[in-house]
C-alpha cells in the first residue's frame, strides 16, 4: 500500500488541527481555573475583613456596655456576637450589589 502526498498532507492537517484544538481547550480551562481561584481569594479576603470588623465592634460595644452598667450599678446586657456578624454580612452584601451595579453601568 503506497502512501500518497495527499494522504500525508491530510494526516498533517488532522494532526495540526487536533493540536490546535487541544491547545485552545487547555488555554480556556486554565483561564477559567485562574478566574475561579481569584474570585474565591477575593471572597475569602472579604470574609476575613468582615469577621475582624465584626469582632472588633463586638469587643468595643461589650466593653462599653460593661463600663456603662458598672457606672449605673446595673447588670450589663451583652448582645451575641452573631448579631454583629449578621450586621456586617448585610453591609457586605449591600456593597457587593452596589459594586456590581456600578460595574454594569460602566460596561
Secondary structure as GFF3:
##gff-version 3
##sequence-region A 1 107
A	DSSP	alpha_helix	5	72	.	.	.	ID=ss1
A	DSSP	alpha_helix	81	106	.	.	.	ID=ss2
###
